[in-house]
Amino acid sequence: MQSDQESDPKPHLEALGAYPGGKYVHGSFKVSPGSLPPRGQGIYKTCMKAAVVDRYGPPEVVQIREVPTPGAGAGRVLIRVVRATVTSGDARVRGFNLPRPIFWLPGRLALGVLRPRQKVLGTELSGIVEQVGAGVTRFREGDRVFAYAAFGKSGGAHAEFIVMDEDAAIEPVPAGFSMEEAACIGFGGTTALYYLEKLGKIKAGQRVMVVGASGAVGLASVSIAGHMGAQVTGVCSSKNAALVRQAGAVRVIDYTEEDCTDPAVTGGAFDLVFDVVGAHKAGAYKRVVDKGGLCLACVMGFDEIVRMIAGRLLGGPRVKAGVALESPEVLGRLRELAEAGGYRPVVDRVYPFAEIVEAYRYVDTWRKRGSVVLSVSDDQIG
Ligand SMILES: NC(=O)c1ccc[n+]([C@@H]2O[C@H](COP(=O)([O-])OP(=O)(O)OC[C@H]3O[C@@H](n4cnc5c(N)ncnc54)[C@H](OP(=O)(O)O)[C@@H]3O)[C@@H](O)[C@H]2O)c1
């Protein structure tokens, strides 16, 4: 005997944000006139594939499953995900791998005490607007967009569809950008702007050192700082030196051979040192941060927290750190920067969506160069 929910899944789908006023017909949801019209003939697929994370753990905890497709709803847009990325942030959430043990408790409270609060991860995407809800004016069906969907605010991007508020961080794909490149703009770019501009107040002509210059955040920081007129030194291994120079570094230091905290190696001090990967404690940079300069720590630990509070007493560099959050304004700025030639993310590898576990395994090596992309659906409108 069928349960009520099996014979009529509508209440279940509606609870998950599926279309109101529709009728379930042979695995599809038929939408009545006046409710949100789907593309095509009024029949909409109700299930989509999503990469679900039920518990913290290794890449193998990620499972692709069929889940109900969300509906746009008033003021929201349904985006068909074409490309998404697996970021270092996704890997940290999935594995509950926080950079320092002191963040264990706040991390669990923010991400979910026993399991991830948001089961579908993924923050960056490019895609095609599939459906707009009532009152949406910024987007139309068929628009090609990229977006940065913050953890806990929208569904995750590791799915065939995502619903976001129309005024969330969504922008048109920059002219001349592939869907792969567009998908990689948000994470590295937002972090770079937050640290360099908001915390670092970067200015043209300043000497800036980016430590960990070959990852997603590092390459974004090198390009954006260079575009803003800074003289950038990138710290990376020799295999990534050409990439970092191409992004805009005027000088490269190979961290496997030389110590970037030694002024004899760096050739003097910097106005800003941005340690993206937590290569050294902030205090270690005291000889290469100019008087009045600043050390920015993307990976925060005890040393950085103490120095942020009592830096002057300890006699080291001034230190700033924080959490870069998604913002519609920042994504808009990133699109402008991209269109002005100031930022073009680097795509390292592209994995089919079905191979998301492999993609996570690679991201977990912490050796990626730029971004790792998932090919979720076709880059075609229709
Ligand atoms: N505070 C925030 O709001 C915020 C926001 C975003 C990201 N983050 C954090 O920022 C960090 C970087 O993120 P990401 O996405 O850029 O990571 P990523 O792409 O995974 O970084 C990998 C790159 O870092 C390089 N690297 C590793 N160790 C290094 C070292 N000791 N010196 C120089 N380069 C080194 C690797 O090059 P090799 O193979 O040559 O070693 C690789 O190319 C992560 O820990 C992430 O959690 C913080």
The ligand as an SDF file (V2000), in Angstrom:
LIG
                    3D

 48 52  0  0  0  0  0  0  0  0999 V2000
   39.5540   33.9800    5.7150 N   0  0  0  0  0  0  0  0  0  0  0  0
   38.7450   33.7830    4.7050 C   0  0  0  0  0  0  0  0  0  0  0  0
   37.6950   34.4190    4.5960 O   0  0  0  0  0  0  0  0  0  0  0  0
   39.1140   32.7750    3.6330 C   0  0  0  0  0  0  0  0  0  0  0  0
   38.4060   32.7900    2.4370 C   0  0  0  0  0  0  0  0  0  0  0  0
   38.7890   31.8870    1.4590 C   0  0  0  0  0  0  0  0  0  0  0  0
   39.8330   30.9980    1.6820 C   0  0  0  0  0  0  0  0  0  0  0  0
   40.4520   30.9950    2.8930 N   0  0  0  0  0  0  0  0  0  0  0  0
   41.5780   30.0790    3.1580 C   0  0  0  0  0  0  0  0  0  0  0  0
   42.6210   30.4820    2.3310 O   0  0  0  0  0  0  0  0  0  0  0  0
   43.4540   29.3750    2.0640 C   0  0  0  0  0  0  0  0  0  0  0  0
   43.8130   29.3620    0.6010 C   0  0  0  0  0  0  0  0  0  0  0  0
   42.6660   29.1130   -0.1750 O   0  0  0  0  0  0  0  0  0  0  0  0
   42.8190   28.7060   -1.6970 P   0  0  0  0  0  0  0  0  0  0  0  0
   41.4580   28.4070   -2.1790 O   0  0  0  0  0  0  0  0  0  0  0  0
   43.6330   29.6860   -2.4190 O   0  0  0  0  0  0  0  0  0  0  0  0
   43.6380   27.3390   -1.5330 O   0  0  0  0  0  0  0  0  0  0  0  0
   44.2270   26.4060   -2.6490 P   0  0  0  0  0  0  0  0  0  0  0  0
   43.7910   26.8860   -3.9960 O   0  0  0  0  0  0  0  0  0  0  0  0
   43.9280   25.0030   -2.2770 O   0  0  0  0  0  0  0  0  0  0  0  0
   45.8080   26.6370   -2.4760 O   0  0  0  0  0  0  0  0  0  0  0  0
   46.6630   25.7040   -3.0150 C   0  0  0  0  0  0  0  0  0  0  0  0
   47.9370   26.3800   -3.4590 C   0  0  0  0  0  0  0  0  0  0  0  0
   48.6810   26.8170   -2.3240 O   0  0  0  0  0  0  0  0  0  0  0  0
   50.0660   26.5900   -2.5900 C   0  0  0  0  0  0  0  0  0  0  0  0
   50.7980   26.4040   -1.3480 N   0  0  0  0  0  0  0  0  0  0  0  0
   50.5790   25.4590   -0.4210 C   0  0  0  0  0  0  0  0  0  0  0  0
   51.4480   25.6090    0.6040 N   0  0  0  0  0  0  0  0  0  0  0  0
   52.2170   26.6830    0.3150 C   0  0  0  0  0  0  0  0  0  0  0  0
   53.2780   27.3600    0.9840 C   0  0  0  0  0  0  0  0  0  0  0  0
   53.7390   26.9520    2.1650 N   0  0  0  0  0  0  0  0  0  0  0  0
   53.8130   28.4520    0.4000 N   0  0  0  0  0  0  0  0  0  0  0  0
   53.3700   28.8750   -0.7940 C   0  0  0  0  0  0  0  0  0  0  0  0
   52.3730   28.2660   -1.4990 N   0  0  0  0  0  0  0  0  0  0  0  0
   51.8060   27.1940   -0.9310 C   0  0  0  0  0  0  0  0  0  0  0  0
   50.0660   25.3290   -3.4490 C   0  0  0  0  0  0  0  0  0  0  0  0
   51.2020   25.3610   -4.2890 O   0  0  0  0  0  0  0  0  0  0  0  0
   52.3310   24.1980   -4.2090 P   0  0  0  0  0  0  0  0  0  0  0  0
   51.7150   22.9740   -4.8140 O   0  0  0  0  0  0  0  0  0  0  0  0
   53.4440   24.7490   -4.9900 O   0  0  0  0  0  0  0  0  0  0  0  0
   52.6480   24.0390   -2.7490 O   0  0  0  0  0  0  0  0  0  0  0  0
   48.7810   25.4310   -4.2660 C   0  0  0  0  0  0  0  0  0  0  0  0
   48.9760   25.9760   -5.5660 O   0  0  0  0  0  0  0  0  0  0  0  0
   42.6780   28.1370    2.5200 C   0  0  0  0  0  0  0  0  0  0  0  0
   43.2620   27.6670    3.7200 O   0  0  0  0  0  0  0  0  0  0  0  0
   41.2890   28.6390    2.7550 C   0  0  0  0  0  0  0  0  0  0  0  0
   40.6440   27.9260    3.7710 O   0  0  0  0  0  0  0  0  0  0  0  0
   40.1360   31.8760    3.8710 C   0  0  0  0  0  0  0  0  0  0  0  0
  1  2  1  0
  2  3  2  0
  2  4  1  0
  4  5  1  0
  4 48  2  0
  5  6  2  0
  6  7  1  0
  7  8  2  0
  8  9  1  0
  8 48  1  0
  9 10  1  0
  9 46  1  0
 10 11  1  0
 11 12  1  0
 11 44  1  0
 12 13  1  0
 13 14  1  0
 14 15  2  0
 14 16  1  0
 14 17  1  0
 17 18  1  0
 18 19  2  0
 18 20  1  0
 18 21  1  0
 21 22  1  0
 22 23  1  0
 23 24  1  0
 23 42  1  0
 24 25  1  0
 25 26  1  0
 25 36  1  0
 26 27  1  0
 26 35  1  0
 27 28  2  0
 28 29  1  0
 29 30  1  0
 29 35  2  0
 30 31  1  0
 30 32  2  0
 32 33  1  0
 33 34  2  0
 34 35  1  0
 36 37  1  0
 36 42  1  0
 37 38  1  0
 38 39  2  0
 38 40  1  0
 38 41  1  0
 42 43  1  0
 44 45  1  0
 44 46  1  0
 46 47  1  0
M  CHG  2   8   1  16  -1
M  END
$$$$
